[in-house]
Amino acid sequence: MGEIAEIDPQEEWKLLVGGEWTSTAATYEVVDPNTTGVVGHAPDGSVADAEATIAAAKAALPGWRDTPPVERGAML
């Protein structure tokens, strides 16, 4: 069985873009449906955030594609 993660509602959650954690201009509340309590604030990505993520993924693709499957599996 998995473990229940303890979440700090004050912790700032970020987007991972190009291997770097980045903050966003806006966030939204994440609510536990069982308790209706706020468990955190998730990044609310913008169009610019999405475009930066897509550009980073495109730039990373050649290196990932050329990585042997066994190495890719070890990274996952």
C-alpha positions as CSV (number, residue, x, y, z in Angstrom):
1,M,0.0,0.0,0.0
2,G,1.1,3.5,-0.6
3,E,1.7,6.1,2.0
4,I,-0.5,9.1,2.7
5,A,1.5,12.2,1.8
6,E,1.6,15.1,4.3
7,I,1.0,18.4,2.5
8,D,1.9,21.8,3.8
9,P,-0.9,24.1,2.7
10,Q,1.5,27.0,2.9
11,E,4.0,25.4,0.5
12,E,4.3,27.1,-2.9
13,W,3.7,24.6,-5.7
14,K,5.5,25.4,-8.9
15,L,5.6,24.4,-12.6
16,L,8.6,22.4,-13.9
17,V,9.7,24.0,-17.1
18,G,12.9,23.0,-18.9
19,G,14.2,21.3,-15.7
20,E,13.6,24.4,-13.6
21,W,10.9,25.0,-11.0
22,T,9.1,28.2,-11.8
23,S,6.5,30.3,-10.0
24,T,3.4,31.6,-11.8
25,A,1.6,34.9,-11.5
26,A,-1.6,33.2,-10.3
27,T,-2.6,30.2,-8.3
28,Y,-5.8,28.4,-7.4
29,E,-6.8,26.5,-4.2
30,V,-6.6,22.8,-4.1
31,V,-9.4,21.4,-1.9
32,D,-9.6,18.0,-0.2
33,P,-13.0,16.7,-1.2
34,N,-13.2,14.7,2.0
35,T,-12.6,17.5,4.5
36,T,-13.3,20.5,2.1
37,G,-10.2,22.0,3.6
38,V,-7.6,23.8,1.4
39,V,-4.5,21.6,1.1
40,G,-2.5,23.9,-1.1
41,H,-2.3,26.4,-3.9
42,A,-1.5,25.0,-7.3
43,P,0.2,27.1,-10.1
44,D,-2.3,28.5,-12.6
45,G,-0.2,28.5,-15.7
46,S,-0.7,31.1,-18.4
47,V,-0.5,30.8,-22.2
48,A,3.1,32.0,-21.9
49,D,3.9,29.3,-19.3
50,A,2.4,26.6,-21.7
51,E,4.4,28.0,-24.6
52,A,7.6,27.9,-22.6
53,T,6.9,24.3,-21.5
54,I,6.3,23.3,-25.1
55,A,9.5,25.0,-26.3
56,A,11.5,23.2,-23.6
57,A,10.0,19.9,-24.5
58,K,10.8,20.4,-28.1
59,A,14.4,21.3,-27.3
60,A,14.7,18.2,-25.1
61,L,13.2,15.7,-27.6
62,P,16.4,15.0,-29.7
63,G,18.4,14.1,-26.6
64,W,15.6,12.0,-25.1
65,R,15.0,10.2,-28.5
66,D,18.7,9.3,-28.8
67,T,18.9,8.0,-25.2
68,P,18.9,4.2,-25.1
69,P,15.6,2.7,-23.7
70,V,17.4,1.1,-20.8
71,E,18.8,4.5,-19.7
72,R,15.4,6.2,-20.2
73,G,13.8,3.5,-18.1
74,A,16.3,4.1,-15.3
75,M,15.4,7.8,-15.3
76,L,11.8,7.1,-14.9
